[in-house]
Amino acid sequence: MNEFLKLFENFQTERVVAWLQTMQISDLIHNPYFLGGVAAVSIFAFFMKWRFFLAICLGLSGFAYLISYTLQKGTQLDGLSNPTLLVFVGGGAVIIGLVIYLMFIKSE
């Protein structure tokens, strides 16, 4: 029983917040535990038909990946166009479109 309580001591709010502050977006989006957790929560929300919660999970994780990708590639505007910036704008439009569809358009 003590080991069980010690396990849950790791999930105290102060420790979780400190861990999240040390994590960078690029590290978090490539962490398999984070990706597995987001996938599990998204699948659960999909089967329970919680569209609002599913939209939030997909939107936040999608934007986290999009920001990580954009910052990794760089967004310098050397010429008239930058492919990375176009991917950011296009990906953001797709994610926002998906969130709007899940929250407002899709019906049961």
N, C-alpha and C positions, 0 to 999 in steps of 0.2 A: 504494500500500500504506500510506503514511503517513496518508492521509486516512481509510482504513478503520480504522486503529488509533486515530486521533483521535476518530472516531465512537464507538468503544467505550469511550474514556476517560470519556465522559459517563455511562456506566452503572456507574461505580465506586460501591461501597456507600455511601461517605460522601456523595457527591453525590446519590444517589437518596434517601437518608434525609433529607438537608437539604431537598430539593425536596418530599418528602412532608410534612415538618413545616411548611413554609410554606403548603401547600395547606389550605384549609378543606373540610369535608365538603360544604358547599353548592356550592363552586366545583368540587370534584372530580366530583360527581354530574352536573353540567351540562357537563362537559368532553367534547366529542365524541370525543376520542382515548381517554379512559377508557371511555366507553360502547361504543365500537367494539371496544376490547380485551376488555372483559368479554363482549360479544356473541360475538366470535370464539372466545374460550376456552370459553364455554358451548356453542357449536355444536360445537366440536371434541370436548369432553367428551361431548356427547350422542351424536355419531356413533361415538365410541370406546367407548360404553357404560360410562363411568366415572361411575357414579351418585353416589358419595361426593364426587368433585371437583365435579360439576355442582351438587350440593346446596350445597356450600360457596360456590361462586361466586354462585349465585342468592340464597342466604341473606344473604351479606355485602352484595351490591349492593342487594338489596331493603331491608335494614335501613338502609343508608346513605341511600337515597332517602327512606325513611320518616322517619328522624330529621331529614333536611334539610327535608322538607315540614313536619314538626311544629314545628321551631324557627322556620321562616319565618312560619308562621301564628300561633304563640303558643299557650300552654297555660294561660292564666289561668283559674282556676275562679271565675268571677263568680256563676254561678247553680248550679243542680243538675246541669246537664250542659254539656259543651263539645263541639261537633261535631268539632273538631280532635283532641281527646283520644280521642274515640270512634273516629275514623279510625285513630289510632295503635294503639289496642288491637285493633281489628278487623283492620287490616293486619298487625300483628305476629302475630296468631293465624293468619291465612292463610299468612304466610311460614313460621311454625313448622310448620304442618300440611303444607305442601309439602315442607319439609326432612325431616320425619319420614317422609312417604310415599316420597320418593326414597331415603332411607337404609335404611329398615327394612321397608316394606311391599311396594314394587314388586319383582317378581321378573323375571328374564330371561325 
